[in-house]
Every structure is written in C-alpha cells, then in structure tokens.
Amino acid sequence: MHIDKKLFLTNLQSGVTVSLISIPLSVSLAVASNASPTVGILTAMWAGLMAAIFGGSHYNIVGPTGALSGIIAVFVITQGAALLPSLAVVTGLIVLLSYFLRLERYLIFVPGSVIHGFTLGVAFIIGLNQLNGALGLTGLKQHPEFVANIKESLVHLGNTSMSALGIFLLFLAGLLLFKKYVPKLPGAIFLAPVGIFLGYLSEKGLISLDLITLGEKFTDISFKLIEVSHFTWNIEILKTALVVALVAILETMLSAKIADGMTQTKYNERHEMLGLSMANIVVGLFGGMPATAALARTALNVKTGATNRLSGIINSVSVAVIAAFFLSSFQFIPLPVVSAILVFVAIGMIEKGHFERLWLADRPSFWVALLVALVTILIDPMYGILIGVAVALLLFVRKITEGPCDVKLNSSEKGLLAEGRDEDEIKHIKEDADIALYSFRGKLCYLNSKTHLSRFENGFRDYKTIILRLKEVDFIDMDGVEVFDEIVRLLEKRGQKVLVTGVFDPVEAVLDQLSHTYEDLKNNSLVFTKTTEALASLGIRTE
C-alpha cells in the first residue's frame, strides 16, 4: 500500500507527540485502576492500534481512561487484577453485539446530563483516591467502597509524609502551570522524567527525600508485547462489562464528535463501534484491560496536526518503541508524582462550562447530573449511570406529557394581539380576539394527546376560528390521530371554524391513512401549507 510521504510526515509529528503523553497517562491510569503499569502500556498499544485500523474516526485515540478507571478499580478490588483481560474481552463482545444490533441508534436515551454527571463523579473518585499517594500513606486496607477507602485514609492522616506531600504539591502546581502558560505542551511529558530522576536519586540514597516509588508497589514493571492471561467467566464480569461497554461507547462517540467539531469532519458511527469492539477484544486477548477513547489525547492529536488515522497507528507503534526502552525506568517514579498526574487528570475531567449552561438553560438536567455524580461517588458508578438514565427518561416523559404548545390570538381587524407558551401564560391571555392559533410542538402521541384535548374541552370557547398548526409535530401515532379527530369534532360541534396548517409530510401520511376528519377538512379546502395562507383566507394581513 502506497503512503503519501507528506501525509506520513504530518501525522508522524502528532502520533509521536501523543505517544509521549500516552505513556505516563497510561501508566498512571492503570495504577488508578488498581492494575500494573505493564497492563496500561499493553492497553495503550493494542487498543489504540485496533481502533485506528478498524474505527470510523481519523482522530480518536483509544486507551486507558479516567472514565473507566473508577469502575475497573472496584472490579479489581473485588475480583482481582487477573480477571481484567477477561473483562476486556467480554466488554468487546458486548460492543460487537451492539454493533450487529445497531444499538448505537439508542444512545439518544442517555442524555448529556447523565454523561456529565458521571464524568464529574469519576473525577472526584480519581482525585480523592490519590490521598494515599499524595500523603505517603502505605499499608492501608483497601475496601470495595470508595467512601470506606477515604475514611481509611483520613484515619491515618497522622502518618503523613511531608516529603511526599511536598513533592505532590510541587508537581501538581507544575502541571497546572504548564496547562496555563504552555497549553500546547502537556506537562506530564516533561515532569514525568523529572519525577523518575528524583525517585532514582531517592532510592539510591543520593538525596535525603524518602519517597515510595512505583517499583515498591509493582515488582514487575517490564515491557511486554503480550501478557499471557487465564480467561475465566462469572456473573460479576458480565455485570461490570455491561456498564463498561456503555461508558466506553458513550465516551468514544463523544470524543469522535468533539474531534469532528474541531476538524469540520464527520466520523463513521458504525465503523467506530466496530473499532471499539476490536480494540477491547484484542487488548483482552493480549493481557490488557478495557479501553475507550480518551478525550484529552484525542484533542491533543488534533491540535498537533493529525489529519488521518495514520496518526493513531503511529501513536501505538511509538508507545511500544518508547516503552520497550524506557518502561522499566518507571519503577523509580514516586507515587506522589503519579498522584499529581492523576489529580491533574481529574481536574481536567470537570466540565465547568457544561454545568454552567445546564444551570442557566435546563435546571432539571443540572440536578440530574448532580444526582448521577453523587450516586457514582457514594454508591457505585454503575448505579450512577442506571439511576441517571431512569430519572432523565422520567423527566423526558413528563415533559412530553405536558403537551407542549404555542398559542397566538388574532383579531380580524387588529392582527396579532397576544401569545403564550406555558400553561400559565395560555390560561391568562384573554384579549378581544376572534381567532386562536394553536401550535402543537414535538410529538402528538399517547403520552400527551389527552393533555391537548383537555385544553380544548376547558377553554378556547370564545373564538370564532381555531387554527391548528402541526408544523412542529415530528411524530404522530394512533392515539394522536384519534385526539386530533376529537378536537376537530369538539370545535365544530361548538360552531367554531377549524383550519389546519403546516402538516409535516410523514405526519400527513399518517393522517391521510387514518383520519376521515382530516380528509373532510382537505376536501373543504380548510388545510393550508402555511399559516400565513390560512390567516389570509380569513382576511388577516401578516405583513
């Protein structure tokens, strides 16, 4: 296969740059997931390579991520790190099944508020889980519950190592300063080697700092292309894999969408699902852990000039080459430095702008996001997502059942007199008008049809003409058709004239098939394409 030299050189720069940040992040996120640094590198290599080859985005970088670390960490505490490859394979198979069933079409049922709330909760879990590393606490008992682990750390605050705390604060400040003043150069690329050097000096007794290093926590930090694993199966693997697969799909699609926004391109959703499934299956077979697209690394890939999936392939190969020579040196990196990197990652996951917009524009979704975050932190990430989706769907159904509409009152002599949208506005607009324009909005179906009907049963009696505007109706079912007929019959029984305007083609096809009332209105020339035409037929000028 011929590869254009210019294309290769352009993506070589971005691929190598991303690999330099992928290595320290993959090591750190593996540690946050209670897995070994070797597993993190294996995941970055193989998951990134498979996703780049089979995926539908030219920019997504797939590997270990913060979004999955909270779920995986709990799994490792209860089931053991040896089952991570099995978890990755089952996750990949679930994503593959979702690909064949085209389940990505139903991602709309997981609203953004749930994703943002989950991300916020995971950010707190990652950040607060670094208390032990930041304070130099060792030998503490690990609990499956996040809150119990935090209590365990707080009980032992008296054993804090001031050396560890100082190094943690110094490196965290360095990472934040890099982000503020040199945003194009990720601080971890430069500070991780500094940390390794400090750890080496400490371990060899060349400086007086007493620092616990990664090598003391993981005895085997060596480069491997494949980690031979024993595959097994139990119900906990399936339960966790279902949640991991859901989060992985959402994060991958979100990352690809953000990359598209940065590059004005369009990724292939179907291929991206296939790429994600292949990434997790292969990485599991080769000894890694579940993976998904990493938003920060994907954004860095775009910002450093990536134009093609070749950048992702180069990234994976570069991770392998660099790790083959330097991974063993990570045994000297102090745990406070790893904690600083992970706290920095957690801070970057907090999407302040999204929460500000939710607060200003959609208060119920803001509270759903906070609920998801709290459940994720206090109970379990799985329950956070499930409860969030359930509550969000209930709010969505409730919104539909309210029967959203617009009402405008017109006078044959004076034109538009008043208008209202919510229930209170509609009840209180009483102008000397003889024409009411009632616009259905959204869906006209079994969930809200009775709400619309009750409005006409209890009001709209004083107008000579009612215009029913269906331009904003994008779906109508049998119940919606029946209520439409009932409203028309009710108004005609009162002696009110009924006009219909702006019927969307798919909606009109249903009405033509199921509604004799609509057919009669058409035969009597009472159905109009535009509302202005209907008003003109009544002698009202809209100019």
C-alpha positions as CSV (number, residue, x, y, z in Angstrom):
1,M,0.0,0.0,0.0
2,H,1.4,3.4,-1.0
3,I,1.5,6.0,1.7
4,D,1.9,9.6,0.7
5,K,5.2,11.0,2.2
6,K,3.7,14.3,3.2
7,L,0.8,12.7,4.8
8,F,3.1,10.4,6.8
9,L,5.3,13.2,8.0
10,T,2.4,15.3,9.0
11,N,0.9,12.5,11.1
12,L,4.3,11.4,12.4
13,Q,4.6,14.5,14.4
14,S,1.1,14.2,16.0
15,G,1.4,10.5,16.6
16,V,4.8,10.7,18.3
17,T,3.7,13.7,20.4
18,V,0.5,11.9,21.6
19,S,2.6,8.8,22.5
20,L,4.8,10.8,24.8
21,I,1.8,11.8,26.8
22,S,0.1,8.4,26.4
23,I,2.9,6.6,28.3
24,P,2.8,8.5,31.6
25,L,-1.0,8.7,31.4
26,S,-1.5,5.0,30.6
27,V,0.9,4.1,33.5
28,S,-0.9,6.4,35.9
29,L,-4.4,5.4,34.8
30,A,-3.5,1.8,35.1
31,V,-2.4,2.4,38.7
32,A,-5.7,4.3,39.3
33,S,-7.5,1.2,38.1
34,N,-5.5,-1.0,40.5
35,A,-3.7,-2.6,37.5
36,S,0.0,-2.7,36.8
37,P,1.8,-0.2,34.6
38,T,2.6,-3.0,32.1
39,V,-1.2,-3.6,31.7
40,G,-1.6,0.1,31.0
41,I,1.0,0.1,28.3
42,L,-0.4,-3.0,26.7
43,T,-3.8,-1.4,26.6
44,A,-2.4,1.8,25.0
45,M,-0.6,-0.2,22.3
46,W,-3.1,-2.7,21.2
47,A,-6.4,-0.9,21.8
48,G,-5.0,2.2,20.1
49,L,-3.8,0.2,17.1
50,M,-7.0,-1.7,16.6
51,A,-9.2,1.4,17.0
52,A,-7.1,3.3,14.5
53,I,-7.3,0.5,11.9
54,F,-10.9,-0.5,12.3
55,G,-12.5,2.6,13.7
56,G,-14.6,5.2,12.0
57,S,-12.8,8.3,13.3
58,H,-9.5,9.6,11.9
59,Y,-8.6,11.3,15.2
60,N,-9.8,9.2,18.2
61,I,-7.0,7.9,20.5
62,V,-8.2,4.8,22.4
63,G,-6.5,3.5,25.6
64,P,-6.8,3.5,29.4
65,T,-9.0,6.4,30.5
66,G,-10.3,8.1,33.7
67,A,-13.9,7.5,32.7
68,L,-13.4,3.7,33.1
69,S,-10.8,3.7,36.0
70,G,-13.4,4.1,38.8
71,I,-15.4,1.1,37.6
72,I,-12.3,-1.0,36.9
73,A,-10.8,-0.2,40.3
74,V,-13.8,-1.5,42.2
75,F,-13.8,-4.6,40.0
76,V,-10.1,-5.3,40.7
77,I,-10.6,-5.0,44.5
78,T,-13.5,-7.5,44.5
79,Q,-12.4,-9.8,41.6
80,G,-8.6,-9.4,41.2
81,A,-6.5,-7.8,38.5
82,A,-6.0,-11.2,36.9
83,L,-9.6,-11.0,35.5
84,L,-9.1,-7.7,33.7
85,P,-8.3,-9.4,30.3
86,S,-11.5,-11.4,30.6
87,L,-13.4,-8.2,31.4
88,A,-11.9,-6.5,28.3
89,V,-12.9,-9.4,26.0
90,V,-16.4,-9.6,27.4
91,T,-16.7,-5.8,27.0
92,G,-15.5,-6.1,23.4
93,L,-18.0,-8.8,22.7
94,I,-20.9,-6.7,24.1
95,V,-19.8,-3.8,22.0
96,L,-19.6,-6.1,19.0
97,L,-23.1,-7.4,19.7
98,S,-24.3,-3.8,20.0
99,Y,-22.7,-3.2,16.6
100,F,-24.6,-6.0,14.9
101,L,-27.9,-4.9,16.6
102,R,-27.2,-1.3,15.7
103,L,-27.8,-0.3,19.3
104,E,-25.8,2.9,18.8
105,R,-29.0,4.4,17.5
106,Y,-30.4,4.3,21.0
107,L,-27.6,6.4,22.6
108,I,-30.1,9.3,22.5
109,F,-31.7,7.8,25.5
110,V,-28.6,8.6,27.5
111,P,-28.7,12.4,27.8
112,G,-25.7,14.6,28.1
113,S,-26.6,15.5,31.8
114,V,-26.0,11.8,32.7
115,I,-22.6,11.7,30.9
116,H,-21.5,15.0,32.5
117,G,-22.7,13.9,36.0
118,F,-20.9,10.5,35.6
119,T,-17.7,12.2,34.5
120,L,-17.9,14.6,37.5
121,G,-18.3,11.7,39.9
122,V,-15.4,9.7,38.4
123,A,-13.2,12.8,38.6
124,F,-13.9,13.1,42.3
125,I,-13.2,9.3,42.7
126,I,-9.9,9.6,40.8
127,G,-8.8,12.7,42.7
128,L,-9.7,11.7,46.2
129,N,-8.3,8.2,45.7
130,Q,-4.9,9.8,45.4
131,L,-4.8,10.7,49.1
132,N,-2.6,7.8,50.0
133,G,-0.1,8.5,47.3
134,A,-0.1,12.3,47.9
135,L,0.4,11.9,51.6
136,G,2.8,9.0,51.5
137,L,0.4,6.6,53.3
138,T,1.2,2.9,52.8
139,G,-0.1,-0.5,54.0
140,L,-3.7,0.7,54.3
141,K,-6.6,-1.8,53.9
142,Q,-8.4,-1.5,50.6
143,H,-12.2,-1.5,50.5
144,P,-14.6,-2.0,47.6
145,E,-16.5,1.1,48.6
146,F,-14.9,4.5,47.7
147,V,-16.2,6.2,50.9
148,A,-14.7,3.5,53.1
149,N,-11.3,4.0,51.4
150,I,-11.4,7.7,52.0
151,K,-12.3,7.1,55.7
152,E,-9.3,4.7,55.9
153,S,-7.0,7.4,54.6
154,L,-8.4,10.1,56.9
155,V,-8.0,7.9,59.9
156,H,-4.2,7.6,59.1
157,L,-3.6,11.3,58.4
158,G,-1.2,11.4,61.3
159,N,1.2,9.2,59.3
160,T,1.5,11.8,56.5
161,S,5.0,12.1,55.0
162,M,5.8,15.8,54.5
163,S,8.3,14.8,51.8
164,A,5.6,13.0,49.8
165,L,3.1,15.9,50.3
166,G,5.7,18.5,49.2
167,I,6.6,16.5,46.0
168,F,2.9,16.0,45.2
169,L,2.0,19.7,45.6
170,L,5.1,20.8,43.6
171,F,4.4,18.5,40.7
172,L,0.7,19.3,40.7
173,A,1.5,23.0,40.6
174,G,3.9,22.3,37.7
175,L,1.3,20.5,35.7
176,L,-1.3,23.3,36.3
177,L,1.3,26.0,35.3
178,F,2.2,24.1,32.1
179,K,-1.5,24.0,31.2
180,K,-1.9,27.7,31.8
181,Y,1.2,29.1,30.2
182,V,2.2,26.4,27.7
183,P,-1.1,24.7,26.8
184,K,0.3,23.1,23.6
185,L,2.9,21.2,25.6
186,P,1.4,18.7,28.1
187,G,3.3,19.0,31.4
188,A,3.4,15.2,32.0
189,I,5.9,14.8,29.1
190,F,8.5,16.9,30.9
191,L,7.6,16.3,34.6
192,A,7.4,12.5,34.5
193,P,11.1,12.2,33.6
194,V,11.9,14.7,36.4
195,G,9.9,12.6,38.8
196,I,11.8,9.4,37.7
197,F,15.1,11.1,38.2
198,L,14.1,12.2,41.7
199,G,12.9,8.7,42.6
200,Y,16.1,7.2,41.3
201,L,18.2,9.6,43.5
202,S,16.0,8.9,46.5
203,E,16.2,5.1,46.0
204,K,20.0,5.2,45.7
205,G,20.3,7.4,48.8
206,L,21.8,10.3,46.9
207,I,19.2,12.7,48.3
208,S,17.6,12.7,51.7
209,L,14.0,12.5,50.4
210,D,12.3,9.3,51.5
211,L,9.9,8.6,48.6
212,I,7.9,5.5,47.9
213,T,8.2,4.6,44.2
214,L,6.1,2.6,41.7
215,G,8.6,-0.2,41.8
216,E,7.8,-0.8,45.5
217,K,4.1,-1.2,44.7
218,F,4.6,-3.3,41.5
219,T,7.5,-5.6,41.5
220,D,7.4,-6.4,37.7
221,I,7.4,-3.2,35.6
222,S,8.8,-4.5,32.3
223,F,7.8,-4.1,28.6
224,K,5.8,-6.9,27.1
225,L,4.0,-7.2,23.8
226,I,1.7,-9.8,25.1
227,E,0.8,-10.8,28.7
228,V,-0.3,-14.4,28.9
229,S,-3.6,-14.5,30.8
230,H,-6.0,-17.1,32.1
231,F,-9.5,-16.4,30.9
232,T,-12.5,-17.2,33.1
233,W,-16.1,-16.3,33.4
234,N,-18.5,-15.2,36.1
235,I,-21.6,-13.1,36.6
236,E,-19.6,-10.2,38.0
237,I,-17.6,-10.0,34.8
238,L,-20.8,-9.8,32.8
239,K,-22.4,-7.2,35.1
240,T,-19.3,-5.0,35.1
241,A,-18.7,-5.4,31.3
242,L,-22.2,-4.2,30.5
243,V,-21.6,-0.9,32.3
244,V,-18.0,-0.6,31.0
245,A,-19.3,-1.2,27.4
246,L,-22.0,1.5,27.8
247,V,-19.5,4.0,29.2
248,A,-16.9,3.1,26.5
249,I,-19.4,3.5,23.7
250,L,-20.6,6.9,25.0
251,E,-17.1,8.2,25.6
252,T,-15.9,7.0,22.2
253,M,-18.8,8.6,20.3
254,L,-18.5,11.8,22.4
255,S,-14.7,12.0,21.7
256,A,-15.2,11.4,18.0
257,K,-17.9,14.1,17.9
258,I,-15.7,16.6,19.6
259,A,-12.9,15.8,17.2
260,D,-15.3,16.3,14.3
261,G,-16.2,19.7,15.7
262,M,-12.5,20.7,15.8
263,T,-11.8,19.5,12.3
264,Q,-15.1,20.0,10.5
265,T,-15.2,16.4,9.5
266,K,-17.7,13.5,10.0
267,Y,-16.8,10.2,11.6
268,N,-18.5,6.9,10.7
269,E,-20.5,5.8,13.7
270,R,-20.9,2.2,12.6
271,H,-17.2,1.7,12.0
272,E,-16.3,3.4,15.3
273,M,-18.4,0.8,17.1
274,L,-16.6,-2.0,15.2
275,G,-13.2,-0.4,16.0
276,L,-14.1,-0.1,19.7
277,S,-15.1,-3.8,19.9
278,M,-12.0,-5.0,18.1
279,A,-9.9,-2.8,20.4
280,N,-11.3,-4.4,23.6
281,I,-11.3,-8.0,22.3
282,V,-7.7,-7.8,21.1
283,V,-6.4,-6.0,24.1
284,G,-8.1,-8.6,26.3
285,L,-6.5,-11.4,24.4
286,F,-3.1,-9.8,24.8
287,G,-3.4,-9.2,28.5
288,G,-4.7,-5.6,28.8
289,M,-7.7,-4.0,30.4
290,P,-10.9,-2.3,29.0
291,A,-10.3,0.8,26.9
292,T,-12.2,3.7,25.4
293,A,-11.5,6.9,23.5
294,A,-9.5,9.4,25.6
295,L,-10.9,12.9,25.1
296,A,-7.7,14.8,26.1
297,R,-5.4,12.6,24.0
298,T,-7.8,12.9,21.0
299,A,-7.8,16.7,21.3
300,L,-4.0,16.7,21.5
301,N,-3.9,14.6,18.4
302,V,-5.9,17.1,16.5
303,K,-4.1,20.1,17.9
304,T,-0.7,18.7,16.9
305,G,-1.7,18.3,13.3
306,A,-3.2,14.9,12.8
307,T,-5.1,14.6,9.5
308,N,-5.5,10.8,9.2
309,R,-5.9,7.6,11.2
310,L,-2.2,7.1,10.4
311,S,-1.5,9.3,13.4
312,G,-3.3,6.8,15.7
313,I,-1.3,3.9,14.3
314,I,2.0,5.9,14.7
315,N,1.0,6.7,18.3
316,S,0.5,3.0,19.1
317,V,3.8,2.0,17.5
318,S,5.6,4.8,19.2
319,V,4.2,3.8,22.6
320,A,5.6,0.3,22.0
321,V,9.0,1.5,20.9
322,I,9.5,4.1,23.7
323,A,8.1,1.7,26.3
324,A,10.5,-1.1,25.2
325,F,13.4,1.2,26.1
326,F,12.1,3.2,29.0
327,L,9.2,1.5,30.7
328,S,11.5,-0.1,33.3
329,S,12.6,3.3,34.4
330,F,9.0,4.0,35.6
331,Q,9.8,1.8,38.6
332,F,11.6,4.9,40.0
333,I,8.7,7.3,39.6
334,P,7.5,8.4,43.1
335,L,3.8,7.6,44.0
336,P,3.3,11.3,44.9
337,V,4.2,12.2,41.3
338,V,1.7,9.6,39.9
339,S,-0.9,11.0,42.3
340,A,-0.2,14.5,41.0
341,I,-0.7,13.4,37.4
342,L,-4.0,11.7,38.3
343,V,-5.3,14.6,40.3
344,F,-4.4,16.8,37.2
345,V,-6.4,14.4,35.0
346,A,-9.3,14.5,37.4
347,I,-9.3,18.3,37.4
348,G,-9.3,18.3,33.6
349,M,-12.4,16.0,33.6
350,I,-14.6,18.5,35.5
351,E,-16.6,20.3,32.8
352,K,-17.4,23.6,34.4
353,G,-18.9,25.1,31.3
354,H,-21.4,22.3,30.8
355,F,-22.7,22.7,34.3
356,E,-23.0,26.4,33.9
357,R,-25.0,26.0,30.8
358,L,-27.2,23.4,32.4
359,W,-27.9,25.7,35.3
360,L,-28.9,28.6,33.1
361,A,-30.9,26.7,30.4
362,D,-32.0,23.4,31.8
363,R,-32.3,23.3,35.6
364,P,-33.8,19.8,35.9
365,S,-30.9,18.3,33.9
366,F,-28.5,20.1,36.2
367,W,-29.9,18.3,39.2
368,V,-29.9,15.0,37.3
369,A,-26.2,15.5,36.6
370,L,-25.5,16.2,40.3
371,L,-27.6,13.2,41.3
372,V,-25.6,10.9,39.0
373,A,-22.3,12.4,40.4
374,L,-23.4,11.8,44.0
375,V,-24.6,8.2,43.3
376,T,-21.4,7.5,41.4
377,I,-19.3,8.8,44.3
378,L,-21.2,7.5,47.3
379,I,-22.6,4.2,46.0
380,D,-21.3,2.9,42.7
381,P,-20.6,4.2,39.1
382,M,-22.9,1.5,37.6
383,Y,-25.8,2.7,39.7
384,G,-25.0,6.3,38.9
385,I,-25.5,5.7,35.2
386,L,-28.6,3.5,35.6
387,I,-30.3,5.8,38.1
388,G,-29.4,8.8,36.0
389,V,-30.8,7.4,32.8
390,A,-34.0,6.3,34.6
391,V,-34.6,9.7,36.1
392,A,-33.7,11.6,32.9
393,L,-36.2,9.4,31.0
394,L,-38.9,10.1,33.5
395,L,-38.3,13.8,33.2
396,F,-38.4,13.5,29.4
397,V,-41.7,11.6,29.5
398,R,-43.1,14.1,32.0
399,K,-42.1,16.9,29.6
400,I,-43.9,15.2,26.7
401,T,-47.0,14.5,28.8
402,E,-47.3,18.3,29.4
403,G,-48.3,18.6,25.7
404,P,-46.0,21.5,24.7
405,C,-47.7,24.1,22.5
406,D,-47.8,27.7,21.5
407,V,-50.9,29.9,21.4
408,K,-51.4,33.1,19.5
409,L,-54.6,35.2,19.5
410,N,-55.5,37.3,16.4
411,S,-58.2,39.8,15.6
412,S,-59.7,40.1,12.1
413,E,-59.2,43.9,12.4
414,K,-56.1,44.3,14.6
415,G,-54.0,41.3,13.7
416,L,-51.8,39.6,16.4
417,L,-52.9,40.6,19.9
418,A,-51.2,38.2,22.3
419,E,-49.2,35.0,22.6
420,G,-48.3,32.4,25.2
421,R,-46.3,29.2,25.5
422,D,-46.5,27.7,29.0
423,E,-49.7,26.7,30.8
424,D,-50.0,29.8,33.0
425,E,-49.5,32.1,30.0
426,I,-52.1,30.3,28.0
427,K,-54.7,30.5,30.8
428,H,-54.2,34.2,31.4
429,I,-54.2,35.6,27.9
430,K,-57.7,37.0,27.4
431,E,-57.7,39.5,24.6
432,D,-60.6,40.7,22.4
433,A,-59.7,38.2,19.7
434,D,-61.8,36.1,17.4
435,I,-59.0,33.8,16.0
436,A,-56.8,31.4,18.1
437,L,-53.7,29.8,16.5
438,Y,-52.8,26.6,18.4
439,S,-49.4,25.2,17.5
440,F,-48.7,21.6,18.6
441,R,-45.0,21.1,19.4
442,G,-43.0,17.9,19.3
443,K,-44.9,14.7,19.4
444,L,-48.6,14.1,19.3
445,C,-49.0,10.7,20.9
446,Y,-50.5,8.6,23.6
447,L,-48.3,10.3,26.2
448,N,-49.7,13.8,25.7
449,S,-52.8,13.6,23.5
450,K,-55.2,13.8,26.4
451,T,-53.5,17.0,27.7
452,H,-54.1,18.7,24.4
453,L,-57.7,17.5,24.3
454,S,-58.4,18.7,27.9
455,R,-57.2,22.3,26.9
456,F,-59.9,22.5,24.3
457,E,-62.5,20.9,26.5
458,N,-61.9,23.5,29.2
459,G,-61.1,26.6,27.1
460,F,-60.9,28.2,23.6
461,R,-64.7,28.7,23.6
462,D,-64.8,32.4,22.8
463,Y,-63.1,32.3,19.4
464,K,-64.9,32.1,16.1
465,T,-62.0,30.4,14.4
466,I,-59.3,27.9,15.6
467,I,-56.2,27.3,13.5
468,L,-54.5,24.0,14.4
469,R,-50.8,24.3,13.4
470,L,-48.9,21.0,13.0
471,K,-45.7,22.2,11.5
472,E,-43.7,21.4,14.6
473,V,-45.2,17.9,15.1
474,D,-42.5,15.4,14.1
475,F,-44.4,12.3,15.1
476,I,-48.0,11.2,15.5
477,D,-49.4,7.8,16.5
478,M,-52.9,6.3,16.5
479,D,-53.8,8.0,19.8
480,G,-52.6,11.3,18.5
481,V,-54.8,10.9,15.3
482,E,-57.8,10.0,17.5
483,V,-57.4,13.0,19.7
484,F,-56.9,15.3,16.6
485,D,-60.2,14.0,15.3
486,E,-61.9,14.6,18.8
487,I,-60.6,18.1,18.9
488,V,-61.9,19.0,15.5
489,R,-65.3,17.4,16.2
490,L,-65.5,19.2,19.5
491,L,-64.7,22.6,17.9
492,E,-67.1,22.0,15.0
493,K,-69.9,21.0,17.4
494,R,-69.5,24.3,19.2
495,G,-69.9,26.1,15.8
496,Q,-66.3,27.1,15.6
497,K,-64.5,27.1,12.3
498,V,-61.4,24.8,12.1
499,L,-58.4,25.4,9.8
500,V,-55.2,23.2,9.7
501,T,-51.8,24.4,8.6
502,G,-48.2,23.3,8.2
503,V,-48.6,19.5,8.3
504,F,-45.2,17.7,8.0
505,D,-45.1,15.1,5.2
506,P,-44.7,12.0,7.4
507,V,-47.4,13.2,9.8
508,E,-49.7,14.0,6.8
509,A,-49.2,10.4,5.5
510,V,-50.5,9.1,8.8
511,L,-53.4,11.5,8.9
512,D,-54.3,10.7,5.3
513,Q,-54.4,7.0,6.1
514,L,-56.2,7.1,9.5
515,S,-58.2,10.3,9.8
516,H,-61.5,10.8,8.0
517,T,-61.8,14.1,9.7
518,Y,-58.6,15.4,8.2
519,E,-59.8,14.1,4.8
520,D,-63.0,16.1,5.2
521,L,-61.0,19.3,6.1
522,K,-58.9,18.8,2.9
523,N,-62.0,18.3,0.8
524,N,-63.4,21.6,2.2
525,S,-60.2,23.5,1.4
526,L,-59.5,24.0,5.1
527,V,-56.0,22.6,5.1
528,F,-53.1,25.0,4.2
529,T,-49.4,24.6,3.7
530,K,-48.6,27.8,5.5
531,T,-50.2,29.6,8.4
532,T,-50.0,32.9,6.6
533,E,-52.2,31.4,3.9
534,A,-54.8,30.4,6.4
535,L,-54.8,33.8,8.0
536,A,-55.0,35.4,4.6
537,S,-58.1,33.3,3.8
538,L,-59.6,34.9,7.0
539,G,-58.8,38.4,5.7
540,I,-55.8,39.0,8.1
541,R,-52.7,40.6,6.6
542,T,-49.5,39.2,8.2
543,E,-47.0,41.6,6.5
